[in-house]
Every structure is written in C-alpha cells, then in structure tokens.
C-alpha cells in the first residue's frame, strides 16, 4: 500500500452446503449476534436471547443496555468475550475506529495513512475512517491507536461521520467553552445524540467507556435499541414429513386453500387439509435430472390470472440430452380436474445454458412481479471464484435475474417478449432478457410492495440479503468484484462505484448459505406483519427484519426453533401465510 502523510490535527480522533461451500473471513455486518445455548425442540416455544436481560450478562440494568443491544442487532459488536460486553472498559482510539467502520460500512482503501498502526487488527478500519475524512490522526503519520478516547474527541468523530446533522443554534454546555471540539459537541446536543454528563456539563475530558460509546453510536446512526419479545409470537407446526424426493419450493395461487409442493425429483404434489392427494399435480421425473445438490425441479410460479387461464411455470434442470441446462416450461391445469395438470400443454419458454459438469448455482426461484412479468433467478453456473466471469457480465443470463413477458401469442418464437423497460432491451450492452446482474446464486427471492428481496448465496466469506427498489432495472449486485460488503476480486481496493451494497451481510461464523424468504403478509400473526423472514442452511436459525428504507428490528429467533434439520427453502400459501421447508418436511409458521 502507498502511505500518505496527513497534517496533524487537534481532533486527536480518530465443502459447503447444497447451495455453496466456504469459510468465513470478513467482519460481521448488519446481523444479529450468534445466540448461545442449546435451543428447545423444533417448533417449541422459547425466548430469543440467552436470558431475559439480552445478549450480554455484564450490562444488566445499565442505562446503556438497550443501545448496546442495538449495536448487536446491527452487527457492530459481538462483545469482548463469551456473553460479555465489558461496558466499563475505556475505549481506545483504535477500537473506536473499528466500531465506526462497522457501523458506517465504509469502502476499502489502498492507502496506508499511519505508521504506528502497522499489524494492528484495527489497521484496516483506521485506514478506512481516514480515507473517509473522519480522522486525520494525532500527528504527522501517527494515529495513536492505544490512546484512550475522550468524550470531546468522540463528538468530533461522530459529527464527521454522520451527514445531515442540524447545525447548533445553542451553546448547550459550560465546560467546553473554547475547546476545538465545542462546535461538534453542540451539534450532538442539538440533534439529540447527547444530553451531557450532568446539568449544563458535557465532561469533554472524560474518557469514553464502551457502554457510553454504544449510546453515542446508536443514537448517531439511528439504530433501533430493540430486541424480540420474551415469548415468540410464532412457532413452527408440522404439516407433512418424510417427503420422498425432497423439497424445493411451495406456492399456491392467490386465494387457493391448497398447497403446491415442488419436490426436487421432479413432481408437484398438492397438500390439502394437511395430507397429500394420492396423485401428483404434475410428474416430470422422466425429464428432470436431480443428481447434483442443486439440480432438480427448483421453482414454481402461478400466473397472476391462473384462475382464468390455468397457466403455471416450472424451472428444472433437464435430463434429456447431454447439456444439463436449466429450462422453464409453461403448463396448464387440466380443464376438467383442477387437481391435475395437463402434460400435453407443455410449452418451452426459455433455456439457460449452464455447465453440465457443475451441479451448483442453478438458481431456480420464479416470481411474477406487480408489473405482470415473470422474473427468473439464474445462478452464475457454479465453480470456484466464478471461473467463467458470468457474475457481472450482462451478456449472459447466468448470474442474473431475468425478466420476460410470457403473455404472448402461443405460437410465438421465442415464447416470450422483452419488456420495454428492461435495461438492455435493445441488446446493445447486454442480453435483452437481463433485468439485474452481478449475482452468484440467487437461490430464493421475493417481492413485497415496492421492494424486491434477494438472498444471494456467498462464496468464501459472506452471505447477503439485498433489498432494492422493485421498479429499478439494471442493478449490478457486485459479484464477483464484491462478496457481501467487502472486496472479493481484487481482495482489496476494488472499485465499488455503481455496485449495490447489500443491507444485510453476515460472515461464515454465522452460517454458510443464506435462504431468502418472504415478508409476512398473512392474517394469523399480526405481530409479524411486514417482517421479512430468512434463514441459513447451516446456521441453525431463522431471522426477521423490517425494511422501510433501512433495516430495523433485526431479530434472531433461534431460541424458538431447533433447525437441526436445516432450512432449505420458504413457501407461501394463497392467503399469505408462510412455510418453512427442510429437505424432507414442511412446517407452517403459526401463532404461538
């Protein structure tokens, strides 16, 4: 790295799961801390934290406890040891750099600003806050990372970190008059980030303890000091188990009381009143190859007008021929028997030419958007490190979400149209079918209101959930320049300009394969309305968050469920109620 000197400043501040294989390398970003202790049985009641007092045992009763929890929820801290936060410890300038870096999710820099932090675990964070203009160090080429941080210095760091703070109109404290930090201290007070240490006093020279730093940072970043309720409002109830062929997807037409379960071996089976009908709705086992971990029948989508046109769509890896490609077909439900599809109505829609030698990263989720178009998630084709460079190449459909219009003349060739709003509709800079790209394996995605939620399975370091404007076409989600919120290729100093930064990313200390889900819009559990459910195939947890322009109320519910069977997918019925699929069973999310 190139080292750049700064002028001295008076601030003194400063073998994977079936969905991919990896080991965790990057810092946790925007996730709930891993909970401790053995959970009760699958679907049983329980609390969400290790005890009634939260993640840590050494901050009980502290006025800062809720803000410490807010840092946990946002993935900014995992404490100082098992179940410990060390709230009374005074924080160093190096440590606060890491807190700020995680909270602000700062981009990497190739510049080494200071000579006295070489080899420190905080060095990268120190360089990132320097590159962002938050610190200029403590002297020429020095950061003084071991020095304890004062409350005055904390004020200046926060004001430089947070855009849009209102200027101060009042002199709030008497004990900071003449300090170079006075303006910053007054700005914090004006914006409700501090009330000082006593009436009319800020105590600018006092050292900042880890507990007080949590409140400073949580208030400045607008983090929610929230935790899940002591008793879960939901639990898992077994619907069916011992499912031959394995599960991949569960859908239903709007308003329909039946459940349509997709099995990996190539069938769609109807669950009615808690039991399978004797005959499958559709049986494509002769056409589907499901030998690889992510091969098989992977997706199902019902046309928005299914009640009148009987159309539905399936995504599967094809056993016919040597290519091993993934294909989408349209079928019609039988006109005389609504519990059976008519195999003779098969109409080939589109083929994705994925490598027959790589049995991973097929994608496979399909959803109709509010615009009436069919969206199809397609993995990058598999392989270590995206060997074919598909991810950020819109000239291939691999590593993308495709958007097509299936409401065309039945005899049309191809059997779909290109929506005029597709970003490469003219074919000049990308394939006309591509709607979004830069994805590794968008195994599950879903729409809710103005947003699309994409769970993109990671590689060696990070899993991610992206929440984007559902009307915005042409988004580059960054793989393989980025993995999660960090650089991947190159491993540092990558150009993130124009790339989408995921709102939720977590390290492989927390899990190995994100399983995207749905926002709950059912009626049975009002407390969960508007919360997005997602899980991890290996992590042993289900988490939820609310998104309203930013992630809030990010909860881990792993004390409510034992996921030793592993979450493989989520499903949704015709009334908006949600389901959890492990490999061989279906569970319904029900009121507790």
Residue, then its C-alpha position, 0 to 999 in steps of 0.5 A: x500500500x502507498x502511505x500518505x502523510x496527513x497534517x496533524x490535527x487537534x481532533x486527536x480522533x480518530x465443502x459447503x452446503x447444497x447451495x455453496x461451500x466456504x469459510x468465513x473471513x470478513x467482519x460481521x455486518x448488519x446481523x444479529x449476534x450468534x445466540x448461545x445455548x442449546x435451543x428447545x425442540x423444533x417448533x417449541x416455544x422459547x425466548x430469543x436471547x440467552x436470558x431475559x436481560x439480552x445478549x450480554x450478562x455484564x450490562x444488566x440494568x445499565x442505562x446503556x443496555x438497550x443501545x448496546x443491544x442495538x449495536x448487536x442487532x446491527x452487527x457492530x459488536x459481538x462483545x469482548x468475550x463469551x456473553x460479555x460486553x465489558x461496558x466499563x472498559x475505556x475505549x481506545x482510539x483504535x477500537x473506536x475506529x473499528x466500531x465506526x467502520x462497522x457501523x458506517x460500512x465504509x469502502x476499502x482503501x489502498x492507502x496506508x495513512x499511519x505508521x504506528x498502526x502497522x499489524x494492528x487488527x484495527x489497521x484496516x478500519x483506521x485506514x478506512x475512517x481516514x480515507x473517509x475524512x473522519x480522522x486525520x490522526x494525532x500527528x504527522x503519520x501517527x494515529x495513536x491507536x492505544x490512546x484512550x478516547x475522550x468524550x470531546x474527541x468522540x463528538x468530533x468523530x461522530x459529527x464527521x461521520x454522520x451527514x445531515x446533522x442540524x447545525x447548533x443554534x445553542x451553546x448547550x454546555x459550560x465546560x467546553x467553552x473554547x475547546x476545538x471540539x465545542x462546535x461538534x459537541x453542540x451539534x450532538x446536543x442539538x440533534x439529540x445524540x447527547x444530553x451531557x454528563x450532568x446539568x449544563x456539563x458535557x465532561x469533554x475530558x472524560x474518557x469514553x467507556x464502551x457502554x457510553x460509546x454504544x449510546x453515542x453510536x446508536x443514537x448517531x446512526x439511528x439504530x433501533x435499541x430493540x430486541x424480540x419479545x420474551x415469548x415468540x409470537x410464532x412457532x413452527x407446526x408440522x404439516x407433512x414429513x418424510x417427503x420422498x424426493x425432497x423439497x424445493x419450493x411451495x406456492x399456491x395461487x392467490x386465494x387457493x386453500x391448497x398447497x403446491x409442493x415442488x419436490x426436487x425429483x421432479x413432481x408437484x404434489x398438492x397438500x390439502x387439509x394437511x395430507x397429500x392427494x394420492x396423485x401428483x399435480x404434475x410428474x416430470x421425473x422422466x425429464x428432470x435430472x436431480x443428481x447434483x445438490x442443486x439440480x432438480x425441479x427448483x421453482x414454481x410460479x402461478x400466473x397472476x390470472x391462473x384462475x382464468x387461464x390455468x397457466x403455471x411455470x416450472x424451472x428444472x434442470x433437464x435430463x434429456x440430452x447431454x447439456x444439463x441446462x436449466x429450462x422453464x416450461x409453461x403448463x396448464x391445469x387440466x380443464x376438467x380436474x383442477x387437481x391435475x395438470x395437463x402434460x400435453x400443454x407443455x410449452x418451452x419458454x426459455x433455456x439457460x445454458x449452464x455447465x453440465x459438469x457443475x451441479x451448483x448455482x442453478x438458481x431456480x426461484x420464479x416470481x411474477x412481479x406487480x408489473x405482470x412479468x415473470x422474473x427468473x433467478x439464474x445462478x452464475x453456473x457454479x465453480x470456484x471464484x466464478x471461473x467463467x466471469x458470468x457474475x457481472x457480465x450482462x451478456x449472459x443470463x447466468x448470474x442474473x435475474x431475468x425478466x420476460x413477458x410470457x403473455x404472448x401469442x402461443x405460437x410465438x418464437x421465442x415464447x416470450x417478449x422483452x419488456x420495454x423497460x428492461x435495461x438492455x432491451x435493445x441488446x446493445x450492452x447486454x442480453x435483452x432478457x437481463x433485468x439485474x446482474x452481478x449475482x452468484x446464486x440467487x437461490x430464493x427471492x421475493x417481492x413485497x410492495x415496492x421492494x424486491x428481496x434477494x438472498x444471494x448465496x456467498x462464496x468464501x466469506x459472506x452471505x447477503x440479503x439485498x433489498x432494492x427498489x422493485x421498479x429499478x432495472x439494471x442493478x449490478x449486485x457486485x459479484x464477483x468484484x464484491x462478496x457481501x460488503x467487502x472486496x472479493x476480486x481484487x481482495x482489496x481496493x476494488x472499485x465499488x462505484x455503481x455496485x449495490x451494497x447489500x443491507x444485510x451481510x453476515x460472515x461464515x461464523x454465522x452460517x454458510x448459505x443464506x435462504x431468502x424468504x418472504x415478508x409476512x403478509x398473512x392474517x394469523x400473526x399480526x405481530x409479524x406483519x411486514x417482517x421479512x423472514x430468512x434463514x441459513x442452511x447451516x446456521x441453525x436459525x431463522x431471522x426477521x427484519x423490517x425494511x422501510x428504507x433501512x433495516x430495523x428490528x433485526x431479530x434472531x429467533x433461534x431460541x424458538x426453533x431447533x433447525x437441526x434439520x436445516x432450512x432449505x427453502x420458504x413457501x407461501x400459501x394463497x392467503x399469505x401465510x408462510x412455510x418453512x421447508x427442510x429437505x424432507x418436511x414442511x412446517x407452517x409458521x403459526x401463532x404461538 
